[in-house]
Amino acid sequence: MPELSRFFGITIRMFVEVSGPHHLAHFHAYYQEEVAVYGIEPVELIAGSLPKRQHRFVEAWAELHQIELAMNWQRLQSGQQTVSIDPLR
């Protein structure tokens, strides 16, 4: 699973859909032992959880990079490599 970005101890990754495009475009956020899945359009929590502060960081980052996330989703699903996205600073 490609890593797209890393900031404040949070790692952002994206999976290839192996069974076809049956899910909404989404990404996974990891912080310590916590995992959350966020939709890209709109940016929203789909599953899992993160501590409140990290959740806010991920939402803010995703809003800033929504177009890049959507492009990476399309690239990954079509067999291309993803492109790294700048971290939240």
C-alpha positions in Angstrom: 0.0 0.0 0.0 1.7 3.2 -1.1 2.4 5.9 1.5 1.3 9.3 0.2 2.3 11.5 3.1 3.5 11.6 6.7 3.1 14.4 9.3 2.8 14.8 13.0 3.2 11.0 13.5 0.3 10.3 11.1 0.9 8.2 8.0 -1.4 8.5 5.0 -1.8 5.5 2.7 -4.0 4.4 -0.2 -5.0 0.8 -1.4 -5.6 -0.5 -4.9 -9.2 -1.8 -5.2 -8.5 -5.4 -6.3 -12.2 -6.4 -6.7 -13.2 -3.5 -8.9 -14.4 0.0 -8.1 -17.0 -0.9 -5.6 -15.9 1.6 -2.9 -15.8 5.3 -2.8 -12.4 7.0 -3.4 -10.7 6.9 0.0 -7.5 6.9 2.0 -6.3 5.4 5.2 -4.7 7.4 8.1 -2.6 5.7 10.7 -1.6 7.1 14.1 0.1 4.8 16.6 -2.4 1.9 17.0 -5.3 3.8 15.5 -6.6 3.5 11.9 -9.2 5.6 10.2 -10.6 5.6 6.6 -11.6 8.9 5.0 -13.6 9.5 1.9 -12.0 12.0 -0.6 -15.1 13.7 -2.0 -16.4 14.8 0.4 -13.6 14.6 2.9 -15.3 12.6 5.7 -14.6 9.8 8.2 -15.9 6.5 6.8 -14.6 4.0 9.3 -12.3 3.7 12.3 -11.2 6.5 14.5 -8.2 8.7 15.4 -7.7 10.9 18.5 -9.6 14.2 18.1 -6.4 16.3 17.4 -5.1 13.9 14.8 -8.5 13.6 13.2 -8.6 17.4 12.7 -5.1 17.4 11.3 -6.1 14.7 8.7 -9.3 16.5 7.7 -7.4 19.8 7.3 -4.7 18.1 5.3 -7.2 16.3 3.1 -9.2 19.5 2.4 -5.9 21.2 1.3 -4.9 18.3 -1.0 -8.3 16.9 -2.1 -7.5 17.3 -5.9 -4.1 15.5 -5.4 -5.8 12.7 -3.4 -8.4 12.2 -6.2 -5.7 12.1 -8.8 -3.7 9.6 -6.8 -6.8 7.4 -6.4 -7.3 7.4 -10.2 -3.6 6.7 -10.8 -3.5 3.8 -8.4 -6.7 2.2 -9.7 -5.4 2.4 -13.3 -2.1 0.7 -12.3 0.1 3.7 -12.1 2.3 4.8 -9.2 1.1 7.4 -6.8 2.7 10.7 -6.3 3.7 11.9 -2.8 1.7 14.7 -1.3 3.2 17.5 0.8 2.7 17.0 4.6 0.8 19.3 6.8 3.1 22.0 8.2 
